[in-house]
Amino acid sequence: MAKNSRPVTFGATGSSAPPLSNVVRLTQRSEEQGFAAMWWADHLMGYFPASIWTPEFTALAQVEANPHLFLDPFVAMAAAGLQTSRIKVGTLVSEPVRRHPAVLAQSFLSVDHASKGRCIAGLGSGEAMNTIPYGFELNRPVARLEEAIKIIRLLWETDQPVSFEGEFWTLKDAVLGLGPYESGKYPPIWIAAHGPRMLQLVGKHGDGWLPYRHMDAREYGAMLGSIRQTASQHGRDPDAIVAGLVAPMVIDVDHDSCHRLLDAPFVKMLCLLMLPTEAFRRWGGVEHPLGENYPGISQFISTRHGREEILSALAKVPRDVCEGYILHGTPEEVASVTREYVEHGLEHPILWNMTFVADPAKLRSSFALTLDAMRYVTSG
């Protein structure tokens, strides 16, 4: 079992939709409420098909014209960083398919200056929805990510010209003169990882781990143990890697109310597109409605799915799958499950509040209850 070496801190998900002033206000409020970090998705395309983006699917359709409204996260982070003083700002996550490693290196450092040293470089191997429709190839994503991290660190290490001969990129006399806000203190690189090769990548190169909650607490601890074992094998301090977790959450004053919220189309859709086949087999005892070999969000492209197909698939999502994937319950119950992960090494839970999306009337109450759950975690 992995042990914590740092106090538990909490992350929140940042708003990606305009106006930018709302993005800043939400970050300021999260800072006041004690969140340690704010995380922004790096998307061109949204998770949900426009074909089902209607009021009966989600009340958000009444206020947002379509599900694909995304500000550039680096602009959002810079704006939020300029108007806050303590909260860290990071991507959840960027990938080196649309963005060249040199561009990523410069962008993260630029945000680091805007936030006065509070930028986190969240990186992943990429998703089909943000690459393939735009003409990018998503081939050998793990090897590509590892090479990108090497290039980013190479450019960060010196303000002199460097050269690099890789499988995916070649640099010849390339230079990045921009340094971090605080000399020698570069943005930490947190990596979204679930499979064995990606976990090894975290151990070899990562400063933090950013998985989604596809596993129970014991599995989480085993995966974290694997990461830290790899770090030790490569001469790195295994305890220096911060253990995060992105947990979609439904929270309310009683458990039965949460179960009703789990039946909301928006919540079921999140389970449908995010979870791979094995999760449906484990929690629901059924095949995945999108195919017996559906790999999860990495291959989902929302613009290629029509309304009738999605509605038919949603009808086949068992409640048990939603209960297994979505962290749900009262503040005490949410805190109890979160503490199980903390006991297995979790240090930075990111509570992704889905409650108000399922029922807009619970906007204020769900965020207040989230703060209660956070207090229970740290006081328990």
Phi, psi and omega in degrees: 000127179288142180252147178287141173247357181224158174297153177289131173238161184241145175246158177230156178270133182275152176287136181251358183263144175293159008280154182296332179298325177291325177301315181294315181297319180297320179292318178298318179294320179296322177297316179298328183277356174100008175291141182273334184210152175240136187237133182245135173293147176247089187230147163264324184241147179274168179292328193258131180298139177298337182296337179246007183281075183228161184303328179288340176275313178204141177293343177299335180295341179278343182242342177240130188296328181204167183275013186243034180269105182223116168290153173299126185297332180289327174292315179299315181294319180295315179297315180292321180296325179292334187252012177228174183229342185235322188291137177277156182232131184212163177268144181230072350225168175265161179223152182271044175252303175285328186246120178300145179306323179294323178292317176300316180302316180290318183296315179296321178292325178296316177294325178301321177289318180298324183263004181056051172090020184246022182272139172243130180269093177276122184231149176214179184274349175108160179232149182300323187297332183260004184231300188300315179297342184258009175091010177265144176269133180255063183255143180044057188296326181291313178298322179296317181296317181297319179294322180297318179297320178300319181292317179302311181293324178300315180289330178287332189286341184208152173261014177261158179300141179229159175233152183206131178244106183238184178282329186250329182223149174234128176247136176223113181057041179273143182223143172229101185283339183289128175256180179286168179301314177254123187308127177082354183250091183275157177304133176293145180259115176255137188241130174281119187210141177225314182283165184304316182292323178290323177297320176299323179297320177299314180298325182280324191228347190272151171259347179204161182239132186232068177274160167272158185282077176260359189227160175277178188296321180294318177297320178302313180298321179294319179295318178296321177299321177297318178300313185287330174295317177298318179301316179298320180296336180256019175073021180257158176283109184295330182281353178282345180279120182279132183264111178255175176197127176266117186239102171303137191220141168237124186227139179202182186281344175215155187293319182298324177298322178296322179297322177294322179293329179294341178276355180297138182307321182298317181292317178297325178295322178299317178295319182300313187273330184282323193270139176280173182306316184298331178292321178294322178293319184292310186270328185249346182066028182226164174282158180290134180298340179264010176129145185294343179245022181299124187273355184106193190300337184300335183245004182278133176235106192296330183286355182255017181233123181278169185298311184295321178299314183291317179298322177295319179292320180299324180295344182257008178272111182290149175303323182300326178294316178298318179294325180288323186271317186275123172295120188213157177135193176287168177305321179295320181290317177299318179295321181298315179293319179299320180296329176300318178290322178300321179296339178255018170113352181298133180239337184220082175286137174250106184272105183270099188286111177261355189301309186287341176287324176286325180213100184303336180295344183259020181302300183294315185296322184292323178288326175295319179292328176298318177297323176298315180299320178299317179296320179297323180296312186282338180265346184277000000 
